[in-house]
């Protein structure tokens, strides 16, 4: 097996990557804050309504983001889950399986 390596980026490529990565970090911070805010909003709503339910977990809202993003990436309508491309969906699922196998199970052969 040969070692995989990437070419050294040019100065322009490094600038490009720095700008894109900064935007990505800012976007993800907003998404994570929105998830936190949604969970807090539901907990507050339950409290004000006098409901004695367990607050909706942040994981629920994280899953909501994941599901909507998945359907959008597949070209479908997240409101009714219609119209997506199953081939794109399968590639996304395969990518997730690759992450599990390569990074979490330690299977470096994939």
LINKAWO-V878138 format. One record per backbone hydrogen bond with DSSP energy under -0.5 kcal/mol. CO is the residue of the C=O (numbers start at 1). NH is the residue of the N-H. If there is no record, write none. Layout:
{{CO,NH} {CO,NH}}
This chain:
{{10,14} {11,15} {12,16} {13,17} {14,18} {15,19} {16,20} {17,21} {18,22} {19,23} {20,24} {21,25} {22,26} {23,27} {24,28} {25,29} {26,30} {27,31} {28,32} {29,33} {30,34} {31,35} {32,36} {33,37} {34,38} {35,39} {36,40} {37,41} {38,42} {39,43} {40,44} {41,45} {42,46} {43,47} {44,48} {45,49} {46,50} {46,51} {47,50} {57,60} {57,61} {58,62} {59,63} {60,64} {61,65} {62,66} {63,67} {64,68} {65,69} {66,70} {67,71} {68,72} {69,73} {70,74} {71,76} {72,75} {74,85} {76,78} {77,80} {77,81} {77,82} {82,77} {84,86} {85,89} {86,90} {87,91} {88,92} {89,93} {90,94} {91,95} {92,96} {93,97} {94,98} {95,99} {96,100} {97,101} {98,102} {99,103} {99,104} {100,104} {100,105} {101,107} {106,108} {107,110}}
